[in-house]
Amino acid sequence: MGKNKSVNTIKKQQNKVYDAEGVLKTSYNLIPNLREINSATFTDRQPNPNFRLIVDQTGVISAIQENKFKIHKIDEYDIERPDNFNNRVDNYRQIITYKAKNPNRLPKDKVNKLVNAQVKRTIYTKAFYKKYFNNSQPKISCKGDTGSCWYYPDNTITLKSWASDATMLHELAHQRSAKHGRVFATNYLLLVGRFMDHGEQAKLVHSFRKWGVEFNGTFRHTNRCLLDNGVTDPEILNKGYNNDKRCSQGATKHFTITQAQLRKEY
């Protein structure tokens, strides 16, 4: 009974992290877009030759013709919600082709070599990473399009084709913490702040608090810093410094974590 309770607690914490990190942007500055170089097929969007807008005598768009036999009339719902109408137009304008052959695909060994070289250049060689993660350089392998990405205790990482920069940092954050506890969450915040930007870190801090993910340290930034990094959420901006204080990274308190806490998270 006690074991099942512990497993359920770990699972709940893991789900909280997965929910919270959804606020992070999708970018490919630290790793390449694996879907473009690792997938055998891809989804292709092409112009629909049968698409056209039908205009009435007054010059107002009255219908969308998807093909020779199907006409979608514009109703009041579309007129009242122009964004919805625009989305429908965009969808009808394109033909989506699944399983199109990917001309940019590289052999598996070249993909792995490219990814490891880029991560070494963008992350492993940086003084910040060397200092806080003891210059650890997990080896990365890219396998398949579906399933989960993993960090393994033998210091290796498996990435799937859907992985982005945030995914890479998530897996690196598992160093010294196989589970999703305080050590992991603090690692993750440190990495996001340094290798994405302070705006993304502030968004993740806010989301962690919202979902109840626990972490160590203080992560606060000046309002100017947050604005410069694209933060517009008033709740996040209200927690920023209104003066010229330096942004805090939370790194000092992070390493007061005891060895007992580290063992607990493995």
C-alpha positions in Angstrom: 0.0 0.0 0.0 2.8 2.4 1.0 4.7 1.7 -2.2 1.6 2.4 -4.4 1.1 5.6 -2.5 4.7 6.7 -3.2 4.3 5.8 -6.9 1.1 7.8 -7.2 2.8 10.8 -5.5 5.7 10.7 -8.0 3.3 10.3 -10.9 1.2 13.4 -9.8 4.4 15.5 -9.5 5.5 14.4 -12.9 2.1 15.3 -14.4 2.3 18.7 -12.7 5.6 19.4 -14.4 4.3 18.3 -17.8 1.3 20.6 -17.5 3.4 23.5 -16.2 6.1 23.4 -18.9 3.5 23.8 -21.7 4.0 27.6 -21.4 7.5 27.4 -22.9 7.9 28.4 -26.5 8.9 26.0 -29.2 12.4 27.0 -30.5 15.3 25.3 -32.2 18.4 27.3 -31.2 20.0 24.7 -29.0 19.2 21.6 -31.1 18.2 21.3 -34.7 14.6 20.7 -35.7 14.8 16.9 -35.6 11.5 16.4 -37.5 13.1 18.1 -40.5 16.2 15.9 -40.5 15.3 12.7 -38.7 11.8 11.8 -40.0 11.3 9.7 -43.1 8.1 11.5 -43.9 6.5 14.8 -43.1 3.3 16.7 -43.4 3.2 18.9 -46.5 0.9 21.9 -47.0 0.2 22.7 -50.7 -2.1 25.2 -52.4 -5.6 23.9 -53.1 -6.2 24.4 -56.9 -9.9 24.2 -56.4 -10.1 26.8 -53.7 -11.8 30.2 -54.4 -13.9 32.8 -52.7 -17.4 33.5 -54.2 -18.4 37.2 -54.2 -22.0 38.4 -54.5 -23.2 41.3 -56.6 -22.4 43.8 -53.8 -18.8 42.7 -53.7 -19.2 40.8 -50.3 -17.7 37.3 -50.0 -20.7 35.0 -49.8 -19.2 31.5 -49.9 -16.0 29.4 -50.0 -15.7 26.8 -52.8 -13.5 24.0 -51.7 -13.9 22.0 -54.9 -16.2 21.8 -57.9 -19.0 20.2 -55.9 -18.9 21.6 -52.4 -19.7 25.2 -51.6 -19.6 26.5 -48.0 -21.9 29.5 -47.5 -20.9 32.3 -45.2 -23.3 32.7 -42.3 -23.8 35.2 -39.4 -21.5 33.1 -37.2 -18.5 33.8 -39.5 -19.4 37.5 -39.9 -19.5 38.0 -36.1 -16.2 36.1 -35.6 -13.8 37.2 -38.3 -10.9 35.2 -36.8 -12.9 32.0 -37.2 -13.7 32.9 -40.8 -10.0 33.6 -41.5 -8.9 30.3 -40.1 -11.5 28.5 -42.2 -10.2 30.3 -45.3 -6.6 29.4 -44.5 -7.6 25.7 -44.0 -9.5 25.5 -47.3 -6.7 27.2 -49.2 -4.3 24.4 -48.4 -4.2 20.7 -49.2 -2.4 18.8 -46.4 -0.4 15.9 -47.7 0.6 13.3 -45.0 3.4 10.8 -45.4 5.2 12.9 -48.0 8.8 11.8 -48.4 11.2 14.0 -46.5 14.0 15.3 -48.8 16.0 16.7 -45.9 16.3 13.4 -44.0 19.8 12.4 -42.9 21.2 9.0 -42.0 20.9 8.1 -38.3 24.6 8.4 -37.6 24.8 11.9 -39.2 21.7 13.1 -37.2 23.3 12.0 -34.0 26.7 13.5 -34.9 25.0 16.8 -35.8 22.9 17.0 -32.7 25.8 16.2 -30.3 28.0 18.7 -32.0 25.3 21.5 -31.8 24.5 20.8 -28.1 28.2 20.8 -27.3 28.5 24.2 -29.0 25.4 25.8 -27.6 25.3 24.3 -24.1 28.2 22.2 -22.9 31.0 24.7 -23.7 29.3 27.5 -21.8 30.9 28.5 -18.4 27.5 28.6 -16.7 26.8 25.0 -17.6 30.3 23.8 -16.7 30.0 25.5 -13.3 26.5 24.3 -12.2 26.5 20.9 -13.9 30.1 19.8 -13.3 30.9 19.9 -17.0 28.7 16.8 -17.5 28.2 16.1 -21.2 25.5 13.4 -21.7 25.6 11.6 -25.1 22.5 12.1 -27.2 20.9 9.7 -29.6 17.8 10.4 -31.7 15.4 7.6 -32.2 12.0 7.6 -33.9 9.1 10.0 -34.2 6.8 8.9 -31.3 7.1 8.1 -27.6 8.9 9.9 -24.8 12.4 11.4 -24.5 14.5 10.0 -21.7 17.6 10.8 -19.5 19.3 7.6 -18.4 21.5 7.2 -15.3 24.4 6.2 -17.5 24.5 9.9 -18.6 22.8 9.4 -22.0 19.7 11.1 -23.5 17.3 9.8 -26.1 15.4 12.5 -28.1 12.4 11.9 -30.4 11.8 13.9 -33.5 9.2 16.1 -31.8 11.8 17.4 -29.3 12.6 21.2 -29.1 15.0 23.3 -27.1 12.8 23.0 -24.0 12.8 19.2 -24.3 16.6 19.1 -24.4 16.7 21.3 -21.2 14.1 19.1 -19.5 16.3 16.0 -20.0 19.5 17.8 -18.9 17.6 18.9 -15.8 17.4 15.3 -14.7 21.1 15.3 -13.8 21.3 14.5 -10.1 17.5 14.0 -10.1 15.9 11.1 -12.0 12.4 12.1 -10.8 10.6 15.4 -11.1 11.2 16.8 -7.6 12.8 20.0 -6.3 16.3 19.3 -7.6 14.9 18.7 -11.1 12.6 21.7 -11.1 15.5 24.0 -10.0 17.8 22.6 -12.6 15.2 23.2 -15.2 14.6 26.8 -14.2 18.4 27.5 -14.2 18.8 26.0 -17.6 15.8 27.8 -19.2 16.9 31.1 -17.8 20.4 30.7 -19.2 19.8 29.0 -22.5 16.3 30.3 -23.5 15.8 33.7 -21.9 14.7 35.3 -18.7 11.2 35.8 -20.0 10.7 32.0 -20.5 12.2 31.4 -17.1 9.7 33.9 -15.5 6.8 32.2 -17.3 8.0 28.8 -16.1 8.3 30.0 -12.5 4.8 31.4 -12.7 3.5 28.2 -14.2 5.3 26.0 -11.6 3.6 28.0 -8.8 0.2 27.7 -10.5 0.5 23.9 -10.8 2.2 23.4 -7.4 5.6 22.3 -8.6 8.2 22.9 -5.9 11.7 24.3 -6.5 14.6 25.9 -4.6 15.9 29.4 -4.9 14.6 32.8 -6.0 14.0 33.7 -9.7 13.0 37.3 -10.1 13.8 39.8 -12.9 13.4 43.5 -13.5 10.3 44.7 -15.3 12.6 46.0 -18.1 14.2 42.6 -18.5 10.8 40.9 -18.7 9.4 43.4 -21.2 12.5 43.1 -23.3 12.0 39.4 -23.4 8.4 39.6 -24.6 6.5 39.0 -21.3 3.1 40.6 -21.4 1.2 38.8 -18.6 0.4 41.4 -15.9 0.6 38.8 -13.1 4.2 38.1 -14.0 5.2 41.7 -14.6 3.7 42.7 -11.2 6.2 40.4 -9.5 9.2 41.9 -11.3 11.6 44.5 -9.8 10.6 48.1 -10.4 14.2 49.4 -9.9 17.6 48.6 -11.3 18.3 45.5 -9.2 20.0 42.7 -11.0 18.0 39.7 -12.0 18.3 36.8 -9.6 19.0 33.3 -10.9 18.4 31.3 -7.7 21.7 29.5 -8.1 23.1 30.2 -4.6 20.3 28.5 -2.7 20.1 25.7 -5.2 23.3 24.1 -4.0 22.2 24.0 -0.3 20.2 20.9 -1.2 21.4 18.0 1.0 22.7 14.6 -0.1 19.6 13.1 1.6 17.3 15.1 -0.8 19.4 14.0 -3.7 19.1 10.4 -2.7 15.3 10.8 -2.3 15.0 12.0 -5.9 16.6 8.9 -7.3 
